Every structure is written in C-alpha cells, then in structure tokens.
Amino acid sequence: MIRTIVLLAVLAAAWPSAAARAADVGIKIANFTFSPQRLTVKAGTTVTWINEDDIPHTVNASSQAFKSGALDTDQKFSFTFATPGSYQYFCALHPHMTGTIVVEAATGSNTPR
C-alpha cells in the first residue's frame, strides 16, 4: 500500500513536466530550409526554431502573427500557437525559404506530426 502511494505521488509530480514537454516542438533551420517544412500541432503548443546555418535567418509569419528578427547561428525563436488555423511563414532574408504550421483544436493527444 505504501509503495503504491509513493508511486502515485512520483507519477503525479512528473506528469506536469511530461505534459509540458509534449507541447514543445522544434524546427531546424539548416541548409536554407526549415525542417520539417510543414508541422501539425495542437493549440497551446510552443514551436521553437533554431538556426543551425552559418548565416542569419528570420522566421516571419505571412499574416504578421509573429516575427523573429535576425537569428544568428544557434539562436532560437519561439512562438506559442493559441488559435487553430494554418500559419505560413518565411525567412525575410531568403524569401524562398518557407514553411507552414497547422494548428488544430487542443483536444486529444498533443503529439506533433
């Protein structure tokens, strides 16, 4: 009985951090591409872009919902998607670099696709 209580307490303490990690996903900027180029997430998910190229890039929403400014090598930019919809974005310095975030309602699993 005591083992069960201790186990439940440990699981309860770990649950919020595991749920928070599930809502955070990343996109690499490398070789003049966003990878993955298209990402589907649940509302409430924070997406973080990291520049792994040797030159600056930006992450700018076509709708102006977010704008990173220039990101040097290894710099990051994060945005939390609260509203369902499709968000196209691009690099203002290299407009051929594009990507899309599709945000679904926050029901069910929060596993990125």
C-alpha positions as CSV (number, residue, x, y, z in Angstrom):
1,M,0.0,0.0,0.0
2,I,2.8,2.4,0.9
3,R,4.6,1.6,-2.3
4,T,1.5,2.3,-4.3
5,I,1.1,5.7,-2.6
6,V,4.7,6.6,-3.2
7,L,4.5,5.5,-6.8
8,L,1.3,7.6,-7.4
9,A,3.0,10.6,-5.8
10,V,6.0,10.3,-8.0
11,L,3.9,9.9,-11.1
12,A,1.8,12.9,-10.2
13,A,4.9,15.1,-9.6
14,A,6.3,14.0,-13.0
15,W,3.1,14.4,-15.0
16,P,3.0,18.3,-15.5
17,S,6.6,18.4,-16.8
18,A,5.9,15.5,-19.2
19,A,2.8,17.2,-20.5
20,A,4.7,20.5,-20.9
21,R,7.5,18.7,-22.9
22,A,4.8,17.2,-25.2
23,A,3.6,20.7,-26.1
24,D,7.1,21.9,-27.1
25,V,8.4,21.1,-30.6
26,G,11.3,22.3,-32.7
27,I,12.1,23.3,-36.3
28,K,15.6,23.3,-37.5
29,I,16.9,26.0,-39.9
30,A,19.7,24.4,-41.9
31,N,20.9,24.5,-45.5
32,F,18.5,27.3,-46.3
33,T,15.4,25.1,-45.3
34,F,13.0,24.8,-42.4
35,S,12.8,21.2,-41.2
36,P,10.2,20.0,-41.0
37,Q,8.7,22.3,-43.6
38,R,5.2,21.5,-42.6
39,L,4.2,20.8,-39.0
40,T,0.8,20.0,-37.4
41,V,0.4,20.7,-33.7
42,K,-2.4,21.2,-31.2
43,A,-3.4,24.7,-29.9
44,G,-1.2,25.7,-27.0
45,T,1.9,24.2,-28.5
46,T,5.1,26.2,-28.4
47,V,7.2,25.9,-31.5
48,T,10.9,26.8,-31.3
49,W,13.0,27.4,-34.4
50,I,16.8,27.2,-34.1
51,N,19.2,28.5,-36.7
52,E,21.8,25.9,-37.5
53,D,23.2,27.7,-40.5
54,D,26.3,29.9,-40.5
55,I,24.3,32.9,-41.7
56,P,21.4,34.8,-40.3
57,H,17.7,33.8,-41.0
58,T,14.4,35.1,-39.8
59,V,11.0,33.5,-39.1
60,N,8.2,35.8,-40.2
61,A,4.5,34.8,-40.4
62,S,2.9,35.9,-43.7
63,S,-0.1,37.1,-41.5
64,Q,2.3,39.1,-39.3
65,A,1.2,36.9,-36.3
66,F,4.9,36.5,-35.3
67,K,8.3,37.9,-36.4
68,S,11.7,36.8,-35.1
69,G,14.2,39.3,-36.2
70,A,17.5,38.1,-37.5
71,L,18.7,34.8,-35.8
72,D,22.4,34.2,-35.9
73,T,23.9,30.7,-35.7
74,D,22.5,28.7,-32.7
75,Q,20.0,31.4,-31.8
76,K,16.4,30.4,-31.2
77,F,12.9,31.9,-31.6
78,S,9.8,30.5,-30.0
79,F,6.1,31.2,-30.5
80,T,3.1,29.6,-28.8
81,F,0.2,28.9,-31.2
82,A,-3.0,29.5,-29.2
83,T,-5.5,29.7,-32.1
84,P,-6.3,26.9,-34.6
85,G,-5.5,27.7,-38.2
86,S,-2.8,27.5,-40.9
87,Y,0.2,29.7,-40.4
88,Q,2.5,30.2,-43.4
89,Y,5.9,31.7,-42.6
90,F,9.2,32.6,-44.4
91,C,12.7,33.9,-44.0
92,A,12.7,37.7,-44.8
93,L,16.3,37.5,-45.8
94,H,15.8,34.5,-48.1
95,P,12.1,34.5,-49.2
96,H,12.4,31.2,-51.0
97,M,12.6,29.6,-47.5
98,T,9.0,28.9,-46.5
99,G,7.1,26.7,-44.0
100,T,3.7,26.0,-42.6
101,I,2.4,25.4,-39.1
102,V,-1.1,23.8,-39.0
103,V,-2.7,24.3,-35.6
104,E,-5.6,22.0,-34.6
105,A,-8.0,22.4,-31.6
106,A,-6.4,21.3,-28.3
107,T,-8.4,18.1,-27.9
108,G,-6.8,14.6,-27.7
109,S,-3.1,13.9,-28.0
110,N,-0.6,16.7,-28.3
111,T,1.8,14.7,-30.5
112,P,3.3,16.8,-33.3
113,R,3.0,15.4,-36.9
